Amino acid sequence: MGSKLFTAVFLGIVSFASAALPPYIKVCKSSEANLASCIIDSVNLLRPKLKEGIPELNVPPIEPLPLDEVKLRSGPSNAKINANITNIKVWGPSTFEILELKPNLPKAKFAFKVRIPSLHFEGDYDIDMKILVLEYKGVGPITGNFTNYSFDCILKGNRIQKDGEEYLKFDKMRLRLNIGHSRITLGNLFRDDPIIGRATNDVINDNTDLFINEIKPVLENSLAEKFTDIANKITLKFTYKELFP
């Protein structure tokens, strides 16, 4: 979900291009009549490079995005699920679309509304569940597809001194995900009876909130850390005067 977005944001609003800035960075003057629109154009210009990363700027690829382990320990009596989900990787963040941007250069504050058309994740599950009259314990692969996800975020910076020069360093981003449609599939369920396996997955998807409510904070934290790290890799490479003359 678009972490290289912030690379473009903070390089795209420079008044004059530094010799060190690469040609794929669109320059926007701070006096630009529609600064937000210019920054969005800069992000869109940079989009082809986001998925694979930008080695020359020490910016790692956004995909696949790894997530920490997710633990599920709750559920209604007719759909009791205890599960550990590990080795989670997410694809799709680089397909983000900026819906709204509010830059505040004097305060070094940037507020975004972003849509992610689709996300796909893969991982491994270890599960103990009782759904209706069915009981199951086992391990296997888990996959999921999320569509029409969006997030609101705020990135706030502070000026710091380093080697006699002034730089911009950002605090950890504040990010809130808005959930769209979700579909989750557990592989290897009731391998001897695929019909029951499909029916069980249908029941699980009738209760996807159980999974999503646990995955959401992990995904939010991972995205916030990733975005903040990338923003700082950029703004600590160029002085404040270079970025905001």
Backbone torsions as a table, in degrees:
resi	resn	phi	psi	omega
1	MET	NA	60.3	146.7
2	GLY	80.6	36.0	-175.8
3	SER	-69.3	-28.1	178.5
4	LYS	-68.1	-9.5	172.0
5	LEU	-46.6	-43.3	-173.5
6	PHE	-78.6	-21.2	169.6
7	THR	-58.6	-49.0	-178.7
8	ALA	-65.9	-38.5	-177.3
9	VAL	-58.0	-47.0	-171.8
10	PHE	-88.1	-17.9	172.3
11	LEU	-91.7	-24.2	-175.6
12	GLY	-77.4	-14.6	-176.1
13	ILE	-102.9	19.8	177.7
14	VAL	-73.2	142.6	-179.5
15	SER	-74.4	-44.8	179.4
16	PHE	-129.2	139.6	-176.8
17	ALA	-73.7	125.6	173.1
18	SER	-72.9	153.6	179.9
19	ALA	-61.5	-23.8	-177.7
20	ALA	-81.3	-14.6	-177.4
21	LEU	-74.3	132.9	-178.6
22	PRO	-73.2	160.4	-175.0
23	PRO	-67.8	-18.8	-178.9
24	TYR	-83.4	4.0	175.5
25	ILE	-96.4	116.1	176.8
26	LYS	-78.1	130.9	-178.2
27	VAL	-90.4	132.3	176.3
28	CYS	-122.5	128.5	178.4
29	LYS	-73.0	144.9	179.5
30	SER	-64.7	-20.6	179.2
31	SER	-91.9	7.2	-179.3
32	GLU	-51.6	133.7	-178.5
33	ALA	-60.4	-39.5	177.5
34	ASN	-125.3	77.9	-175.0
35	LEU	-61.8	-41.1	-178.7
36	ALA	-59.9	-43.8	-179.6
37	SER	-64.2	-39.8	179.6
38	CYS	-64.3	-41.5	179.6
39	ILE	-64.4	-42.4	178.9
40	ILE	-61.2	-41.2	176.3
41	ASP	-61.0	-39.1	179.3
42	SER	-63.6	-42.0	178.4
43	VAL	-62.7	-45.8	-179.0
44	ASN	-63.3	-34.8	177.1
45	LEU	-65.7	-34.5	-177.5
46	LEU	-82.6	-14.2	-171.8
47	ARG	-50.1	-41.3	-177.9
48	PRO	-59.2	-22.1	-177.2
49	LYS	-94.6	-6.6	-171.0
50	LEU	-69.3	-42.6	-173.5
51	LYS	-63.2	-41.9	-176.0
52	GLU	-89.0	-11.5	-177.6
53	GLY	92.8	171.4	-179.3
54	ILE	-128.5	87.9	-174.8
55	PRO	-58.0	-36.6	-177.0
56	GLU	-67.2	-18.6	175.1
57	LEU	-107.5	8.0	179.5
58	ASN	61.9	32.2	178.5
59	VAL	-102.2	118.1	-177.1
60	PRO	-76.0	162.4	177.9
61	PRO	-66.7	149.9	179.2
62	ILE	-84.7	-21.7	-177.0
63	GLU	-123.9	141.7	-6.7
64	PRO	-74.9	146.4	179.5
65	LEU	-91.2	117.7	-179.6
66	PRO	-79.9	144.8	176.7
67	LEU	-119.8	152.0	174.8
68	ASP	-69.0	166.6	179.2
69	GLU	-58.4	140.2	176.9
70	VAL	-111.5	130.9	179.0
71	LYS	-116.8	132.0	178.2
72	LEU	-117.9	122.7	-174.3
73	ARG	-133.8	28.6	-178.2
74	SER	-150.2	171.7	178.8
75	GLY	156.9	160.9	177.6
76	PRO	-66.5	161.7	-174.8
77	SER	-61.0	-28.7	-179.4
78	ASN	-90.5	1.5	177.4
79	ALA	-149.1	60.7	-178.0
80	LYS	-80.1	122.9	-176.8
81	ILE	-133.4	123.7	169.7
82	ASN	-116.0	121.4	-174.8
83	ALA	-148.0	148.1	169.0
84	ASN	-115.8	129.3	178.0
85	ILE	-116.8	121.0	-175.0
86	THR	-126.1	173.3	178.2
87	ASN	52.4	41.3	-175.9
88	ILE	-81.4	131.0	174.9
89	LYS	-131.8	140.4	-175.0
90	VAL	-119.9	133.3	174.8
91	TRP	-114.8	146.3	175.7
92	GLY	118.3	-15.4	-178.8
93	PRO	-57.1	-29.0	-176.5
94	SER	-74.5	-3.0	178.4
95	THR	-90.8	11.7	-176.8
96	PHE	-54.7	153.5	173.6
97	GLU	-130.0	127.2	178.9
98	ILE	-80.1	119.1	179.3
99	LEU	-90.2	-32.8	-177.8
100	GLU	-157.5	142.0	177.8
101	LEU	-139.1	130.2	176.9
102	LYS	-124.1	97.6	178.8
103	PRO	-88.0	141.7	173.3
104	ASN	-129.2	90.2	-174.7
105	LEU	-63.7	-43.3	-179.5
106	PRO	-57.5	-33.6	179.7
107	LYS	-98.6	2.5	-178.0
108	ALA	50.6	47.8	-176.6
109	LYS	-124.7	134.0	-177.2
110	PHE	-132.0	124.5	179.1
111	ALA	-113.2	130.1	-176.0
112	PHE	-124.2	147.8	163.1
113	LYS	-122.3	121.8	-172.0
114	VAL	-130.1	140.5	175.3
115	ARG	-111.2	139.4	174.5
116	ILE	-117.7	109.4	-175.1
117	PRO	-58.4	-40.0	-177.9
118	SER	-154.7	144.6	174.5
119	LEU	-131.2	145.4	176.1
120	HIS	-131.9	132.9	177.2
121	PHE	-128.3	153.8	176.3
122	GLU	-135.0	149.6	179.0
123	GLY	-170.8	-166.9	178.8
124	ASP	-122.8	141.7	178.7
125	TYR	-118.7	152.4	170.3
126	ASP	-131.8	111.4	-165.8
127	ILE	-130.7	146.7	172.8
128	ASP	-134.2	110.3	-174.1
129	MET	-140.1	157.0	173.8
130	LYS	-134.1	111.5	-178.8
131	ILE	-120.1	115.1	-174.4
132	LEU	55.1	-117.5	-179.0
133	VAL	-97.5	1.6	-176.8
134	LEU	-96.4	136.0	173.7
135	GLU	-121.9	141.1	-176.9
136	TYR	-151.9	135.4	170.4
137	LYS	-127.9	134.3	179.3
138	GLY	176.3	-179.4	178.9
139	VAL	-130.8	160.9	179.0
140	GLY	167.9	-174.5	179.6
141	PRO	-83.7	148.7	174.0
142	ILE	-126.2	136.9	176.8
143	THR	-131.0	156.8	179.5
144	GLY	-151.8	148.5	176.1
145	ASN	-126.7	125.2	178.7
146	PHE	-116.2	135.4	177.6
147	THR	-126.7	151.4	177.8
148	ASN	55.7	47.0	172.2
149	TYR	-88.2	154.0	176.9
150	SER	-146.2	163.4	174.4
151	PHE	-148.0	149.4	172.5
152	ASP	-106.8	137.8	179.5
153	CYS	-148.5	155.2	176.8
154	ILE	-130.1	130.4	177.4
155	LEU	-119.7	120.6	-175.6
156	LYS	-121.4	132.0	-177.5
157	GLY	-112.7	166.1	175.7
158	ASN	-136.5	145.7	177.5
159	ARG	-82.3	133.8	178.2
160	ILE	-129.4	160.4	177.7
161	GLN	-101.1	133.6	177.5
162	LYS	-148.9	122.1	178.4
163	ASP	55.1	38.0	177.6
164	GLY	76.7	6.1	179.3
165	GLU	-120.9	159.7	-179.9
166	GLU	-99.9	132.6	179.9
167	TYR	-129.2	166.1	177.7
168	LEU	-108.7	125.1	178.3
169	LYS	-124.0	135.3	-174.6
170	PHE	-99.6	143.0	169.9
171	ASP	-75.1	165.2	179.6
172	LYS	-59.0	131.5	-177.6
173	MET	-61.5	144.4	170.5
174	ARG	-96.4	123.3	-172.1
175	LEU	-138.6	134.9	178.4
176	ARG	-131.6	121.4	-179.2
177	LEU	-86.2	141.1	172.7
178	ASN	-110.7	122.1	-170.2
179	ILE	-81.8	135.6	175.4
180	GLY	-102.6	-133.9	179.5
181	HIS	-93.0	142.2	-177.2
182	SER	-131.2	146.1	173.7
183	ARG	-140.1	122.7	-176.4
184	ILE	-119.9	139.7	178.9
185	THR	-130.9	127.4	174.2
186	LEU	-99.0	120.2	178.3
187	GLY	-80.8	159.2	176.7
188	ASN	68.7	14.2	177.4
189	LEU	-72.7	125.3	176.6
190	PHE	46.1	59.9	-174.4
191	ARG	-58.6	-26.8	179.6
192	ASP	-80.5	-9.5	-179.1
193	ASP	-143.7	83.2	-176.0
194	PRO	-60.9	-27.2	179.4
195	ILE	-65.3	-44.7	177.4
196	ILE	-66.0	-36.1	178.5
197	GLY	-60.5	-45.6	179.0
198	ARG	-65.5	-41.2	-180.0
199	ALA	-63.9	-38.3	179.0
200	THR	-66.1	-41.3	176.5
201	ASN	-62.3	-34.7	176.8
202	ASP	-64.4	-41.7	178.4
203	VAL	-65.1	-41.7	178.5
204	ILE	-59.3	-41.0	-178.9
205	ASN	-74.0	-17.3	170.5
206	ASP	-74.3	-13.2	-179.4
207	ASN	-125.3	35.5	-176.6
208	THR	-62.4	-22.1	178.2
209	ASP	-57.9	-31.2	178.5
210	LEU	-60.1	-41.5	179.6
211	PHE	-77.9	-47.1	-174.2
212	ILE	-63.1	-38.8	179.9
213	ASN	-62.9	-26.5	177.7
214	GLU	-86.9	-37.2	-179.1
215	ILE	-72.5	-36.5	-173.1
216	LYS	-53.4	-53.1	-179.0
217	PRO	-64.6	-31.5	177.5
218	VAL	-67.3	-43.1	179.2
219	LEU	-66.8	-42.2	178.3
220	GLU	-59.0	-46.4	-178.2
221	ASN	-65.7	-41.7	-179.6
222	SER	-65.0	-42.3	178.3
223	LEU	-64.9	-43.7	-179.1
224	ALA	-61.6	-44.2	179.4
225	GLU	-65.3	-41.8	-178.3
226	LYS	-64.9	-47.3	-178.4
227	PHE	-63.1	-44.2	-178.5
228	THR	-64.7	-42.1	179.7
229	ASP	-61.6	-43.0	-179.2
230	ILE	-67.7	-43.2	177.9
231	ALA	-57.9	-43.3	-179.1
232	ASN	-70.2	-31.8	176.3
233	LYS	-60.7	-34.4	-179.7
234	ILE	-80.0	-51.8	-172.8
235	THR	-73.2	-18.9	175.5
236	LEU	-90.8	-3.1	176.3
237	LYS	-90.4	-29.9	179.9
238	PHE	-116.7	142.7	179.5
239	THR	-68.6	161.9	179.1
240	TYR	-60.3	-39.0	179.6
241	LYS	-65.4	-33.9	176.8
242	GLU	-68.0	-39.6	-177.8
243	LEU	-80.8	-35.5	-176.0
244	PHE	-134.5	67.1	-179.2
245	PRO	-72.4	NA	NA
